[in-house]
Structure formats: C-alpha cells, structure tokens
C-alpha cells in the first residue's frame, strides 16, 4: 500500500485570495511549492483557485523544474467538464508531469448535465489512457454521491474515478460517513478536512463550520481504514474550511495556524494507520510519504 500526503491549493484559500478577499501579496503556483517545501510535504494538488491554464508553457515548464528540484510531485486540477477543457488540462498535465487530474464537474460558466459530462469524458478517455493520466471527479456541492457513482460506473475505465472530499456532500444532505462509504470503492484521491456543528447563539438551530483537522467531528483514521479496503494506493490532500478573521493579517495568521495543526494531526493519523495496517498483517509493501 502506498499513501502520500499532499497539500491542496484550497488549503491556502485566503493566502491565494478569493473574489471577496484580496491579500496584498497573493500566493501563486510557485509560492505554493515554496510552502510545501517549507512544510516538508512532497505532493501538491492544484485546484481551480490556482488555475494552471493561465500560465504560459514556459511558466509551466519552470513550475515542473522547481517541483522536481524540491522533490515535489504535482497533481492537476480544473473545473467545468467539457471535452475541450479536459484536453487542455491533459496537455498541462503532461507538461508538469501530473498523473492525476482532479475535476470539479461544474464551473460558474459551465453547467453540463451528468450525461453531457459523461459523454465529454468518454470522448477524451483514449487520450488520457494513452498519457497515463487519471480523471478524479470530486464530489463537489452540486452532485450527490449516488449520481457520481453512477457516472463513474458508466465511464467504466480504470482512468476515471473519484476525488473523495469527506465533507462537501453535506450540501447534498449526506453525512461524511455515508459519503465515504459510498465513494471509497472508486476513490483515487482523498480530500481531508474537518468540521463541527455549532449552535446559533440565540438557539435558532445549528450550522456547520470548519475546524482544524483533528479538532472537529471527522475520524480521519476511520476514513483511511475504509479507503484501504478498496485501494492499494491514494493521495491524501489536506484542505480546510477556515473562516476569515476581522483583518487580512489575522485571517492569514489563523489560516497558517490551522494548516500547522492539521498537518501535524494528519501525519500522526497516517503513522498510526500504517502501523495498524502492518500489525494486522495486510499483504503487500506499506509506504506512507508524510
């Protein structure tokens, strides 16, 4: 079994910036590699908040060169399923040496039906298979897990699977335990984030909030155990729902602190998971890059 710990670009949501939050010095793709190096993490997964199609080919080659120099593996990411966009990101994946493309099915400007998206994926599958690049469709907010399972089963290819986010499907009225149970057999990549349920100050119900990994309701060890039943290897990508503070400085400080806590917890959980796997006598070589 091979499990590799990585950082997702959404782990640095505020450092990179959002439409409503513009830091004075936003983190770019090269800066994300520097962060990974500083934190001692050997895998970075880009998502649509750092879209690589905005970089020139020379910049993409420079990104690959820097990643190689740092010993960092790259995974690619995009949003909006069309055949044209998938092929564009396959070309980028080749340039940066990425073997996995994480895909968010919908985008602000692209809203395919499940059948339209499935056909687009089928149309480009021969090129992805030839390149050895897998498509990992994330259970984002807009697709239920049962629908996503049906889509992947209809694609019927070892190069199409799921990027399993443990918490996103709460939006589809699924608790994380249900989501993991449904999607684990198809998971090529795992997004770990934590969450908590908080009561409104005036008792007007409850709401879901992010938490540093290890301080919320998620049992990360159980998630890993479930995936290991079906998969011999997968990447474990850290993300978080860190709320902003009152100022940019406080927001970025909070985000950095949550990252530190989450990374420490993830490493601890992965070590225990690998030790337990060895002690229970599961077959094959065990390796965790953490």
BELVEN-V595487 format. One record per residue. N is the residue number from 1. PSI is psi in whole degrees, -180 to 180 (NA if undefined). OMEGA is omega in degrees with one decimal (999 if undefined). D_CENTER is the distance of its C-alpha to the mean C-alpha in Angstrom with 1 decimal. Layout:
BEGIN
{{N & PSI & OMEGA & D_CENTER} {N & PSI & OMEGA & D_CENTER}}
END
This chain:
BEGIN
{{1 & 137 & 179.3 & 19.5} {2 & 120 & 178.7 & 17.0} {3 & 129 & -177.9 & 14.0} {4 & 128 & -179.6 & 12.3} {5 & 135 & -179.7 & 10.8} {6 & 169 & 176.9 & 8.7} {7 & 132 & 173.7 & 8.1} {8 & 150 & -178.8 & 5.6} {9 & -25 & 177.1 & 8.3} {10 & -8 & 171.2 & 8.1} {11 & -27 & -177.8 & 9.3} {12 & 41 & -175.8 & 12.3} {13 & -49 & -174.2 & 12.8} {14 & -35 & 177.6 & 16.6} {15 & -35 & 177.2 & 17.2} {16 & -41 & 179.5 & 15.9} {17 & 156 & 178.0 & 17.7} {18 & 173 & 177.5 & 17.7} {19 & -29 & -177.5 & 20.6} {20 & -4 & -178.0 & 22.3} {21 & 110 & -177.3 & 21.6} {22 & 100 & 179.2 & 22.7} {23 & 155 & -177.9 & 22.8} {24 & -36 & 179.4 & 25.8} {25 & 81 & -175.4 & 24.0} {26 & 143 & 177.7 & 20.5} {27 & 133 & 176.8 & 18.0} {28 & -175 & -175.6 & 17.5} {29 & -40 & 179.5 & 15.6} {30 & -38 & 176.9 & 18.3} {31 & -33 & 177.6 & 18.2} {32 & -38 & 175.1 & 14.6} {33 & -39 & 177.4 & 15.8} {34 & -42 & 178.0 & 18.7} {35 & -44 & 179.4 & 16.6} {36 & -41 & 178.9 & 14.8} {37 & -45 & 179.6 & 18.3} {38 & -36 & -177.4 & 19.9} {39 & -4 & 178.0 & 17.6} {40 & 34 & -178.3 & 18.1} {41 & 134 & -172.5 & 14.6} {42 & 19 & 179.0 & 14.6} {43 & 134 & 175.6 & 11.1} {44 & 130 & 175.3 & 9.4} {45 & 116 & 177.5 & 6.6} {46 & 145 & 175.6 & 8.2} {47 & -170 & -172.7 & 7.6} {48 & -6 & 173.7 & 10.8} {49 & -9 & 168.9 & 12.0} {50 & 69 & -172.3 & 12.9} {51 & 121 & -173.9 & 14.0} {52 & -13 & 178.0 & 15.4} {53 & -10 & 177.0 & 18.1} {54 & -9 & 177.7 & 20.0} {55 & 148 & 175.0 & 20.7} {56 & 166 & 177.5 & 23.8} {57 & -39 & 178.3 & 24.0} {58 & -40 & 178.2 & 25.7} {59 & -39 & 178.5 & 22.9} {60 & -41 & 177.5 & 20.3} {61 & -38 & 176.9 & 22.6} {62 & -37 & 176.8 & 23.1} {63 & -45 & 177.9 & 19.3} {64 & -42 & 179.8 & 19.4} {65 & -44 & 179.2 & 22.6} {66 & -42 & 178.3 & 21.3} {67 & -43 & 178.2 & 18.2} {68 & -42 & -179.8 & 20.8} {69 & -33 & -179.6 & 23.2} {70 & -5 & -176.5 & 20.7} {71 & 35 & -177.4 & 19.6} {72 & 127 & 174.9 & 15.9} {73 & 145 & -178.8 & 14.0} {74 & 140 & 168.3 & 12.0} {75 & 145 & -173.1 & 9.3} {76 & 166 & 179.5 & 9.8} {77 & 146 & -179.3 & 8.6} {78 & 170 & 174.4 & 11.1} {79 & 149 & 176.8 & 12.5} {80 & 98 & -174.2 & 15.8} {81 & 109 & 164.8 & 16.8} {82 & 157 & 178.9 & 20.1} {83 & -40 & -178.1 & 21.6} {84 & -44 & -178.5 & 22.4} {85 & -37 & 176.7 & 18.9} {86 & -43 & 179.4 & 17.4} {87 & -36 & 175.9 & 20.2} {88 & -43 & -178.4 & 19.8} {89 & -22 & 170.5 & 16.2} {90 & -42 & 177.6 & 17.5} {91 & -43 & 178.0 & 20.1} {92 & -41 & 179.5 & 17.8} {93 & -40 & 176.8 & 15.8} {94 & -43 & -177.3 & 19.2} {95 & -36 & -176.8 & 20.2} {96 & 2 & 177.3 & 17.5} {97 & 24 & -179.4 & 17.4} {98 & 134 & 178.4 & 13.9} {99 & -2 & 179.7 & 14.0} {100 & 135 & 175.0 & 10.8} {101 & 110 & 175.9 & 10.1} {102 & 131 & -173.2 & 7.1} {103 & 125 & 166.9 & 9.5} {104 & 121 & -167.0 & 10.1} {105 & -44 & -176.8 & 13.6} {106 & 160 & 175.7 & 15.6} {107 & 164 & -179.8 & 16.3} {108 & -32 & -177.6 & 19.1} {109 & 3 & -176.2 & 21.4} {110 & 120 & -176.7 & 20.3} {111 & 68 & 180.0 & 20.9} {112 & 150 & 166.9 & 21.4} {113 & 169 & 178.6 & 22.6} {114 & -41 & -179.6 & 20.9} {115 & -39 & 177.4 & 23.8} {116 & -43 & 178.6 & 23.6} {117 & -41 & 178.2 & 19.9} {118 & -43 & 179.8 & 20.7} {119 & -40 & 177.8 & 23.7} {120 & -42 & 179.2 & 21.8} {121 & -45 & 178.7 & 19.5} {122 & -36 & -178.3 & 22.6} {123 & -31 & -175.6 & 24.4} {124 & -3 & -176.2 & 22.1} {125 & -41 & 179.0 & 21.3} {126 & -39 & 179.3 & 24.2} {127 & -40 & 178.4 & 23.0} {128 & -43 & 179.7 & 19.5} {129 & -41 & 179.7 & 21.3} {130 & -36 & -179.5 & 23.8} {131 & -12 & -177.6 & 21.3} {132 & 30 & 179.8 & 19.3} {133 & 128 & -179.3 & 16.0} {134 & 145 & 174.6 & 13.9} {135 & 119 & 178.7 & 12.5} {136 & 105 & -176.5 & 9.4} {137 & 125 & -177.8 & 10.0} {138 & 141 & 170.9 & 7.8} {139 & 82 & -179.5 & 10.1} {140 & -173 & -170.5 & 10.5} {141 & -19 & -168.0 & 13.7} {142 & -6 & -177.0 & 16.1} {143 & 131 & 176.7 & 16.0} {144 & 158 & 179.2 & 17.2} {145 & -43 & 177.0 & 16.0} {146 & -40 & 178.0 & 19.5} {147 & -39 & -179.7 & 19.4} {148 & -40 & 176.6 & 16.1} {149 & -45 & 179.7 & 17.6} {150 & -40 & -180.0 & 20.8} {151 & -47 & -178.7 & 19.1} {152 & -40 & 178.8 & 17.5} {153 & -36 & 177.6 & 20.9} {154 & -33 & 176.4 & 22.8} {155 & -37 & 170.4 & 20.9} {156 & 55 & -179.7 & 22.1} {157 & 141 & 174.4 & 20.6} {158 & -11 & 179.5 & 18.9} {159 & 9 & 175.0 & 16.9} {160 & 123 & 178.1 & 15.3} {161 & -154 & -173.1 & 13.0} {162 & 140 & 166.4 & 10.2} {163 & 103 & -169.1 & 6.5} {164 & 109 & 172.9 & 7.6} {165 & 126 & -171.0 & 6.8} {166 & -23 & -171.3 & 9.9} {167 & -20 & -174.3 & 11.4} {168 & -37 & -172.1 & 11.0} {169 & 2 & 167.6 & 13.7} {170 & -34 & 177.7 & 16.2} {171 & -25 & 177.7 & 17.0} {172 & 20 & 178.4 & 18.2} {173 & 36 & 174.6 & 20.4} {174 & 133 & 171.3 & 18.5} {175 & 150 & -176.1 & 18.3} {176 & -37 & 179.6 & 15.2} {177 & -38 & 177.7 & 17.6} {178 & -44 & -179.6 & 18.5} {179 & -47 & -178.8 & 15.0} {180 & -44 & -179.5 & 14.2} {181 & -39 & -178.4 & 17.6} {182 & -39 & -169.4 & 17.4} {183 & -18 & -175.8 & 14.1} {184 & -40 & -178.5 & 14.2} {185 & -16 & -174.7 & 16.7} {186 & 4 & -170.4 & 14.5} {187 & 129 & 171.8 & 11.2} {188 & -23 & -179.0 & 10.2} {189 & 152 & -177.8 & 6.8} {190 & 130 & 172.1 & 6.1} {191 & 115 & 178.8 & 4.3} {192 & 125 & 170.3 & 7.6} {193 & 160 & -177.8 & 9.6} {194 & 163 & -175.3 & 13.4} {195 & 163 & 174.7 & 15.9} {196 & 160 & 173.4 & 19.7} {197 & 127 & -177.8 & 22.4} {198 & 142 & 179.8 & 25.0} {199 & 136 & 176.9 & 28.5} {200 & 140 & -178.0 & 29.8} {201 & -31 & 179.4 & 32.6} {202 & 22 & 177.0 & 35.2} {203 & 35 & 179.9 & 34.1} {204 & 42 & 179.5 & 32.9} {205 & -167 & -179.0 & 30.2} {206 & 159 & 175.5 & 26.8} {207 & 161 & -177.6 & 23.4} {208 & 130 & 179.8 & 19.8} {209 & 156 & 175.7 & 18.7} {210 & 161 & 176.7 & 15.9} {211 & 152 & 172.7 & 16.9} {212 & 141 & -179.2 & 16.2} {213 & 127 & -178.3 & 14.4} {214 & -10 & -178.8 & 17.5} {215 & 5 & 179.7 & 19.7} {216 & -148 & -173.7 & 18.7} {217 & -11 & -175.9 & 19.1} {218 & 133 & 171.5 & 16.1} {219 & 91 & -174.7 & 17.4} {220 & -34 & 178.6 & 14.7} {221 & -41 & 178.3 & 17.3} {222 & -36 & 177.0 & 18.1} {223 & -47 & 179.1 & 14.5} {224 & -41 & -179.9 & 14.6} {225 & -42 & 179.9 & 18.1} {226 & -45 & 180.0 & 17.4} {227 & -36 & -176.2 & 14.9} {228 & -18 & 176.1 & 17.4} {229 & -33 & -172.0 & 20.0} {230 & -26 & -171.2 & 18.6} {231 & 140 & 174.9 & 16.5} {232 & -10 & 178.1 & 18.1} {233 & 145 & 177.9 & 15.0} {234 & 157 & 174.6 & 11.2} {235 & 145 & 178.4 & 8.6} {236 & 105 & -173.4 & 7.6} {237 & 126 & -179.9 & 5.0} {238 & 133 & 170.7 & 6.9} {239 & 177 & 176.1 & 6.9} {240 & 154 & 173.6 & 10.3} {241 & 72 & -178.3 & 12.9} {242 & 120 & -178.7 & 15.5} {243 & 151 & 177.5 & 18.6} {244 & 158 & 174.6 & 20.7} {245 & -166 & -174.2 & 24.1} {246 & -28 & -178.3 & 27.4} {247 & 163 & 177.3 & 27.3} {248 & -45 & -178.2 & 25.0} {249 & -46 & -179.8 & 26.0} {250 & -38 & 179.4 & 25.3} {251 & -48 & -178.5 & 21.9} {252 & -34 & 177.2 & 20.7} {253 & -43 & 178.3 & 22.4} {254 & -45 & 179.8 & 20.8} {255 & -45 & 179.6 & 17.3} {256 & -41 & 179.9 & 18.2} {257 & -42 & 176.8 & 19.8} {258 & -41 & 178.4 & 16.9} {259 & -45 & 179.8 & 14.7} {260 & -47 & 179.8 & 17.6} {261 & -46 & -177.5 & 18.0} {262 & -41 & -179.8 & 14.5} {263 & -42 & 177.6 & 14.4} {264 & -43 & -179.7 & 17.9} {265 & -43 & -179.7 & 17.1} {266 & -43 & 179.4 & 14.2} {267 & -41 & 179.0 & 16.6} {268 & -45 & -179.6 & 19.3} {269 & -42 & -179.7 & 17.7} {270 & -39 & 177.5 & 16.6} {271 & -46 & 178.5 & 20.2} {272 & -40 & 179.9 & 21.7} {273 & -46 & -178.9 & 19.7} {274 & -38 & 177.5 & 20.8} {275 & -43 & 179.0 & 24.3} {276 & -41 & 179.4 & 24.6} {277 & -42 & 178.8 & 23.6} {278 & -45 & -175.8 & 26.3} {279 & -27 & 179.0 & 28.8} {280 & -3 & 172.5 & 28.5} {281 & 22 & 177.0 & 29.3} {282 & 142 & -172.9 & 26.5} {283 & 163 & 174.9 & 27.2} {284 & 168 & 178.5 & 25.9} {285 & 138 & -179.9 & 24.8} {286 & 132 & 178.4 & 22.2} {287 & 130 & 175.8 & 20.1} {288 & 123 & 176.0 & 17.4} {289 & 99 & -174.5 & 16.4} {290 & NA & 999 & 15.8}}
END
